[in-house]
Amino acid sequence: MQEDVRGVVERLFRAAEAADIPAALGCFAENGVLIDPHYPNPEMRGRTEIEKGLVWGLSVMKQFGFRIARVFEGADGRSAAFEIDTNHVLKGGQKLSFPQVFVVDVEDGLIVSMRAYEPYGPNGIGGFFLGLERLKRRVFR
C-alpha cells in the first residue's frame, strides 16, 4: 500500500530534523518540485536541485523543527495543505519560530510538488510601498 500524503510529509520533516538528506530526498519523486522562498534557489526542480537546497539549508541550520498544527486534505487523497509551527535553530544559536503553510501533491507515494507559504509581507516595490504606508500611519497617527 502506498503512503498517503500526510505520511510522506511527516517522513520528510523527520528526515530534515535528523539531517538525513538521503531519507529526505527519498520522499520526492525524481522530477519533484520544491518551492520555498527561504532558499537561494527558491524553485528547485528535480532531486539534484532539491539536494543542493537541503545541503545549503543544513549548512546554516543547527536544527530544523516542524510541528504539524493542522492538515487540510484534498478530496483527491493525493494533495493536502499543512499548517506548520516552525521552530528552527541557526548554527549561531538564533531561534526562528514562525508559522508557515506547505501545499503538497503526491503521486505513487512520492512528493511531486511542495510549495511553502510564509506570512511575510510582499517583496519588491509592493513591499516597499506597503512598508512606507505602515511607517506613515505610525508617524502621523
N, C-alpha and C positions, 0 to 999 in steps of 0.2 A: 504494500500500500504506500502511495506517495505521501510525503509530508505536506501538511497544509501550510497555508501562508503564515499563520501565526507561529507554527513550529519552526519553520525555516528562518524567520526573522529573530525569534528567540535564540536559535542556534548561532546566528550571525552575531548578535550582541554579546553572547557569552564568549565567542571566539575573539572578538575585538577586545573585550575586557581581559582576556587571558593573553593578549598579544600574540595570538596564534594565527598568523597570516594565511598559511595553507588551509586551515579549517574555515576561515572567513571567506577565502576565495572559493572554496568548495560549496558555498551557499549560492553562488552566482552561476547562471548559465554562461557558456563560453562567450556568447555575444551580449551578455548582460550590460545594463547601463546604470551607473550610479551618478546622480546629480546632487551635488552638495556645495553650496557657496563657501563653506569653510576651507575648501581645498584649493591649492594653487591652480589646478585644472578642475574647474567646477563641474565639467561634464565629462565623465570618464566612461569610455565605450570599450567593452571587452575586458577580459580578465587581466591582460597585460597592463592596461591603463589603471584599472582598479587596484591592482597590486602596487603600482607606483604610488598611488594615492595613500594606500594603507601604510606603506613603508614610510612615506613622509609624515603621516599622522602619528605613527609610533616614534618618529624621531623627535617630535615636540611634546608628546604626551607621556606623562608618567603613568597615568591610569585613565582608561575610558570608563564611563559609568552610564548605563542605560537602564531605566526602570520604566516598564510599560505601565502607563496610567490607565489608558482606555484603548480599546480596539473597535473599529467600525468596519465590519466585514462586508465586502461586496456580495451582491446576490449571486454572482457567478462562482463564488467559492475560490476564486483564484486571485482576488485582489482585496486589499484592506488598507485602511488608514490607521496609523498608530500614533497616539498622543504619548510623548515620551518626557519623563522628568530626567533631564540630562545632568549628570554630575561628573565632570572630568577634573583631572588634576594635571596641570602642566609640569614639565620636567623641573621648572624652577620652584614648584610648590604652590603656585597660584591655583585656587579652586575656581572652576567655572560651573555655575549652576544656571540652567535656563530651560524653558520648555521648547520642544520642537515637535514637528509632525513629520512622519515619513509616510508616503503613499507608495505602496508596493504591489507589483504584479508578479505572479509566479506561473511557470509552465513546467510540467513534469517535475514538480517539487524543487525547482530552482528559481532564483530571482532573475527575472528578465528586465525589470525596471524598478528602481528605487529612487525616489526624489525626496529631498529634505526641504522642509519649510521652517523658517525661523521667524520669531515675532519682532523682527527689526524693521525699522522704517525703510523707505525706498532709498536706493542708491542713486548716484549720478546727480544730474541737475534737479530732478524731482526731489531728492533728499535734501539738496542744498536749500531749495526754496521752502520746503517744509520746515527745516531747521531754523531758517530765517524768520518764518512766520511764528514759530513757537517762541523764539527769543523775543520778538516784537511784543507778543502777548504778555510775556513775563515782565518786560521792562515798562510797558505802558498800561498796566492794569488800572 
